[in-house]
Amino acid sequence: MNSKSCGSVFLVAFCCLLLRSADSRTDPSEVNALLEIKGSLIDPMRNLSNWAKGDPCNSNWTGITCFERSHNDGHFHVRELQLMRLNLSGELAPEVGQLSYLEILNVMWNNITGRIPLEIGKISSLKLLLLNGNKLTGSLPPELGNLRNLNRLQVDENNITGSVPLAFGNMTSIKHLHLNNNTLRGEVPVELSKLNNLAHLILDNNNLTGSLPQELALLPSLTILQMDNNNFDGSEIPEAYGRFSRLVRLSLRNCGLQGSIPDLSRIKNLSYLDLSWNKLTGTIPESKLSDNMTTIELSYNNLTGSIPQSFSELDSLQLLSLENNSLSGSVPTAIWENKSFEDNKLQVDLRNNNFSDATGNLRTPENVTLYLRGNPICKSTSIPIVKQLFEYICGEKKQTSTKSNHTPCNNVSCPYEKVLVSPGLCFC
């Protein structure tokens, strides 16, 4: 063989070596982990069919994003696993824990069953863990508490049981903790009050019991506390909840709460308050709530006394719902009088109370809807305006009038989930 032929053979061999190197650049342990994940999932739409060939970081495998440069070990590593809305079922393989450089694990809105792999707790680099909208069962692994870099944990809309692990108090970077719409039981761990970066704590629609931890009021970054439809029977709303520093939404609807409503006037950013369908007693605090208030839901309690005069100073108010209490006195018409409602509508629902009079004119502006059915004022013969407007203010509630209070959230575009904080306003 002459030197020219030898040179050609060497060149071909060198090129083949380069091609092989280019085709196999992902950490082999991560390739194996991805193949195990694929094997444990059912993929009727064949969205993951290209996982059968090539290299994850070099062949554009569906849902796989890798770091742009290799690490010190000479390999490329998987950074994101994004499998949202791919009609996947089956289970999550424990080998997912071998994706040791992973920052985003997103399998939202599929039909995945089985337990949450505790091995996920080994992925110390993980920032987003998005498992919501599946059919996951079993309990929340305490090992997830090891994820010190985790920013967002969404496990809502599953069939998770058991309690909220105390170890979740160790997730020091967490900002969004969404565990709603499961079947969680037990108490809300006091340990969650150590999460100084926590902005959204969403636990509604579970079977949580016990007392509301007053220590949650110490959370300096909390903007949304939502725990509707749980079983805190006999528990009271802690007075400390009046000291939340940044809270925007407080929602404790249908929780079996007793006692009085604490003074919430010092929460300067509060815009949404829902304490309806509880067993609250006493009077509504007189102190003026935040100027940002759009929604006050206190219906279906055992509240007495009159409507605070300070409610007439809430110029951003869109919904005042006080029906089915034992409130009395005069209807404060200053709530809508001499105000402009060009951009918003106001609904005032006072049905089934003991109001017998009004402080002013009950004829409301066009964008204000008033409901008074079930009050003595509707039987009054001494207030002519009641006779003129009887069908409007004392008749059956027209459901179409609530449309303006359920406007969609168009103020922000969110890559993962929106949380309603007031009519038409959402946070990501």
N, C-alpha and C positions, 0 to 999 in steps of 0.2 A: 504494500500500500504506500503510495507516494505521500509526500508531506502535504500536498494540496488536499488529498482525500482525508487524511487524518485531521486536518484543520476543519473540514466540513463536518466530520463526525463529532468533533469536540463542540463545534458551534451549536449543532442540533441538540446535543445532550445538555449543554448549558441553558439553551432556551427552554427545553422541557423542564429543567430544574426550576427555572424562574416561574414558569407557568404553574407548576405544582405548588410553589411557594405562594403565588398570588391567589390560587384557588383554596388554600388552606391556611388562613391567617387567624381565625378565631380560636381562642383557648379550647383545646379538645374537650376538657371537662364540661364546658358550657355548651358545646355542640351536643354532647351526649345528654346533658340535662334538657335541652330543647327538644330533642327527639323523644325523650321520656315524657315530657309534657304533651307533645303531640300525640303520643301513643295512648295517653290516658283520657284524651278528649275525643268527643264524637263530632265530626265536622261534615254534616250532610251537604253543605254548600261547597265543599272542597276549597275553602278559603286558604287553607294551609297546604295545599298540594305542592307548592314550590319548595316546601321544607324538605322534600325528598332528594333534592339535588343541589350541588354546589355548596358554598360556604355561607353561613348566616350573615357575616359582615361584608361579604364580597358579591353576593348574589341576590340582594334585595328580598330576603325572605319576608313574607307578609308579617307586618306588625313588629319587626325587629329593627331597632336603631342601635348602632354601635358607636363607641367613641371614635373620633376621627383619627386618632393616633394610637399606636401601640404603647403598652405600658412597659415598665422595666423588665418584665419577663419575656418581652419580645412578641407577645400575643395581643390581638385586639379583643376587647371585651364588650359584652352586651350591656347597653345603657338603658334601653327602654323595651318593654314588652307590652305592646298596645294591641289588645284583641277585643276591643269594645264592639258590641252589636254585630257579631259574626255568626249568630245562631248556633253557638257551640253548646254542647252538653257534655256529659261525662264528669270527671273529677279533676281537680288540680293535683298533679303529681308532687310528692314531697321533694323530688329533685329540683324543684324551683328554687330551693334554698342554696343550690350550687351556683346560681347566677350571682356571684359574690360582689360584683361591681354594679349591680342593677340599681337604678334610681327611680324608675317608674314601673309599677306593675298594675296594669289596667285591663281588667276583664269585665267591665261594667256591662249590664244589660244583655246577658246571655242566659242560658238555662243550666248552668253548672251546679252540680249537686255535691254531696259529700261534705267533709269537714274542711276547715281552713288549715292548711298544713302548718304545723308548729315550726317547721324548718324555715319559714319566712322570717322568723325572728333572728336568724343568723345573718341576714343581709343588712349589715350595718350601714351601708350606703343608701338604703332605700329612703326616698323622700315622699313619694305618693303611692299609697296602697288603696286601690279602688276596686272593691269587690261587690259593690251594690247592684241590686237588680238581678240577682240570681236565685238559686234555690238551695243555698248552703245551709247545712244543719250542724248540730253539735254546739259546743261552747266556744267562746273567744279564747284563743291560746294566750296564757299569761306571757309566753315568750315574746309576743309582740311588744311588750314593754321594754325589751332590749333595744328597740329601734330609736336611738337617741336623735337621729337626723330626720325622723319622719315628720313631715309637715301636714299631711292630710290623710286621714283614715276614714274611708267610707265603706261601711258594711251594712248600710240600710237596705230595706226591702229584701230581706232574706228570711230564713226560718231558724235563726240563731237562738239558742236557749242558754240556760245557766246565768251566771252573774257577770257583772263588769269586773274584770280582774283588778285587784289592787295595784298590780304592777304597771297598769296604764298610767299611774302617777309618775312613772319614770320617763315618759316620752317627752322630754323637756323642750323639744322643738315644735311640738304639735300645735297647729293653729285651728284645724278643722277636725272635730270628732263627731262623726255622724253615725249613730248606732240605732236610729229610729226604725220603726216598723219591723220589729222582730218579736221575740217572746222572752226577752230578758227579764229576770226576776232578781230579788234581793234589793239591797239598798244602793243608793248612789254613793260611791266611795268618796270619803273625805279626801283621800289622796289626790283626787283630781284638782284640788285647790292649789296644788304645787305647780300646776302647768301655767307658768307666767305668760306664755305666748298664746294661750288658747283664746281664740276669737269666737268660735261657734261651738257650743255644746248642745247637741240635738239628740234627745233621748225619747221623743214622744212615741206613743203607740207601742208600749211594752207592758210588762206586768211588774214594774218596779214598785217597791213598798218602803216602809220606814219613814223617816223624817227627811225633810229637805235640808241638806247640809248648809248651815249658815256660813261656813268657811268659803263657799263659792263666791261670796261677795268680795273676797280678797283678790280675786283674779283681776289683774290690772288691765288686761287686753280684751276681756270678754264683751262682745257686742250683741250676741244672740244667745239667750237661754230659753230653750224650748223643751218642755217636758209634759205636754198635753197627754191626756188619756193614759194615766198610770194610776196606781192604787195607794197613794199616800194618805190613806184614810186616817182621820183624826189629827194629822199633822197641821201645823200652822205655818204661814208664810213668815220666815224670820224677819224681825225688825232690821237685821243687818242688810237685807236686800235693798233697803233704801240708800245704801252706801256704794252701790255699783258705780264705778267711775266712768265707764264708757258704754254702758248698755244701751242698745237701741230697741231691741225687741225682748219683751218678757212675756212668755206664753205658758200658762199653767192651767189650761182649760181641762175640766173634767178629771180632777185628781183627788176628789174627796177631801179637799182642804177645809179646815174649820178656822175659827177665830176671826180677827179683824184684818182689814187691809192696812198694811204698813204705810207710812208716809214715804212716797216715792218722789217727792218734789225736788230732791237734790240730784236726781239722775238727769243731768243737763241735756243728754242726747236722746232720751227715751222718746220713741215715736209710736210704738205699738204695745198695747197692754191688753192681754186677754186673761181674765181670771174667772170666766163664765163657767156655769155648770159645776159649781162647788157648793159648800155649805157655809159660806162666809156670812158673818153677822156684824152688827154695829153699823156705824155711819161711814159714809165715804169721806176720806180726809179732806179738809178744807184747803190745804196748801196748794198753790198753783203748780200744776205739772209743767213739763218742758214745753217751750214754744213750738217744738217740732211734733207734738202729738197729732197723729192723724186718726188713730183708732183706739177707742176705749170700749172694751167688751166686759161688762160686769153682770150680764144677764143670768137668770136662773140661780140666784143665791137667796139669802135671807136678810138683805140689807134694809136698813130703816133710815129715818131722817129725810132730809131734803137733798136736792141736787146742789152741790157746791157752787157758789157764785163764781168761783174761779174758772169753771168750765166755760163761762161766757168770754173768757180772755184767750181762748185757744183758737187762734185764727186759722190754723192749718187743719183743724178737725174735719174729718170726712165721715166718720162713723161713731156715733154714741149709742151704745146698745145697753139699756138698763132694764129691759123687760123682765117680768116675772120676779119681782122683789116685793118689798113692802114699803117702798118710798112714798113720801107724802108731801104736802105743802103745795106750792105753786109751781107751774111749769115756767122755767126761766127763759122767756122769749128772747132775752139778750144774747142767747147762744147764736141766733141767726140775724137779729135785727141790726141794721146799719152796717152790714158787711157785704163784701163783694164775693160772689161765688162764680165768677166768669170762667175760671179754669178748673174748678173742682165742684163736686156735688157733696151735699151733706145729708146724711140719713140719721134721724133721731128716733129711736124706737123706745117708747116708754110704756108699752102695753102692760096691762095686768099689774098695776100698782095702785096707789091710793091718792093720786093727784086730784084735787078738787077745784083748782083755780089756775089762773095764768097771770104772770106779771105784766103782760102786754098783749100785743096783737098776735093771735094764733094763725093769721093768714101769712104763710111763709113765702119767701121768694121762689122763683121758678125752679131753681136748682136745689131746693131744700125739701125733703120729704119727712113728714112728722106722722108718727103712729101713736094713738092714744087709747085705742080700744081696751076696754076692761078697767077704765078708771072712772071714779065718780063724776069727773068733769064732763064725761060724755052723756051723763043724764041730767046735766044742769039745765035749768030753764032760765037762768038769770044772765047767761052769757050768749048774746045773740049770734056771735060769730060761730059758736059751736053748732047752732042749728044750720047755718048757711054752709058750713064745711063738713057736716056730719059724715057724709059718705067718704070724704077724703081722709079725715084724721081719726075717725072712730069706726070706720068700716074694716073689712078684711084687708090684711096686708097684701099688697100687690108685689109678687116676687120679682117682677121685671125691674122694680125700682132699685134692686141691689146691684144691678149690673156695673155701675160706676165704681163700686167698692171692691170689685174683683177684676180689675184691669190687669192685663198681662204685664210681665216685667220686661219693658223695652229699654230700660235705662242702661243696661249692661249686657255684654255678651260673655258668657262663661264657658270655658272649655270642659268643665266637669259638672258642677251642679249650681243651681241658683237657689237662694233662700229668700223668701218673701219677708221683708221687714215692715212694709206698709203698703197700702194700695198703689200698685204701679211701680214700686221701688224694691229692687232686689240687691243682695250682696252675693258675690261669688263664694 
